[in-house]
Each structure stands twice: as C-alpha cells, then as structure tokens.
Amino acid sequence: MLDGLKLKRGDLVVRYGRMLEVTRIDEETVFLKPHFGAANNRGGLNYSLPLKNMAMIKLRRAASKEKLDRLLKAELNLIDNEGGMLSLNLKDPLENNDVAETIKVVKMLWREKKANSGSLPSGRLSIYQEALEQLTEEMAAVRGLTLEKAKIKLSAALKTDGK
C-alpha cells in the first residue's frame, strides 16, 4: 500500500517529524489526526492523503522503544577522516523524516551548545529546537508518556550521553 508500509486504524506514523494516528483507511484515502492534539501540532490539522500519492509522501511508522534507546546510546562520531569536525547539512535530516538522523542532529547540537556555554547561533538553535521537539513527540508517543515527561527523559539521556 505505502511502499511496503501496511497501515491499520490506530497505527502511529510520523510525517515531517509529527506524530499522527491513523483514524480511517478507505479504498482511496488514508485519514490521520495529530496524536498529541491541537496545541502541539500546528492547529490540530487532520490529514486525508490519497493512497495513489503515497509513494511521494514521507510517511514512516514510529520507531520502537528499543530502536530509540539504541540510537540514543549509540556513539556519535563527530570527527571526519582528516581530523576535522564533521559537517552535516542540519536541515536535511529533519526534512527526510529519519529518526536516526534527527537524533544525530540533536546530539551534535547538544554537544555544541554545551561546549559554547549553553548557547547556539540563532539558526542552529532553531534547528536544534525543532529536532528536539520532533524527537520528544516520538519518544512520548512510543513510550506512552506526556510530552513534558518525554522531554525530561530525553534531556537526562543527552546529559548522560544515552547511558
């Protein structure tokens, strides 16, 4: 149906970093609603996506608890082959809807922020905040937590480097 992604009512999916719940599927359309309601999902928009366009839509199933834990604990190698700091296009991971890449961005900018006395340039800060928000939503949904509790757990994991 969705390039191998078989959905049913109640499934949690991620689209552009936002947690959505499948509310209905008919012959032509899949219907989705924000998992966390209007306050956190840009006005609480509900989606109806034509099945024939699913190949073009960046939609994925939410990561498992195990996968999130493994990615948070994974070492982040920030050094390239020539000994310099790794340079990432920070916007791409957020637009590609890849949880592993989002975690890398969060970890990299967390370390940069920590190294710079708690500050980041405004462009990098907004990317960090967006990535952190996306990761918090996914963690909260997967673990059955409130957004606040997930943010606290995520912050603790970053402070201890996922350990």
PyMOL commands that set and color helices and strands:
alter all, ss='L'
color gray80, all
select helices_A, chain A and resi 38-40+42-44+51-56+65-73+91-95+99-115+122-143+147-159
alter helices_A, ss='H'
color red, helices_A
select strands_A, chain A and resi 12-15+18-25+29-34+47-50+59-61
alter strands_A, ss='S'
color yellow, strands_A
deselect
rebuild
show_as cartoon
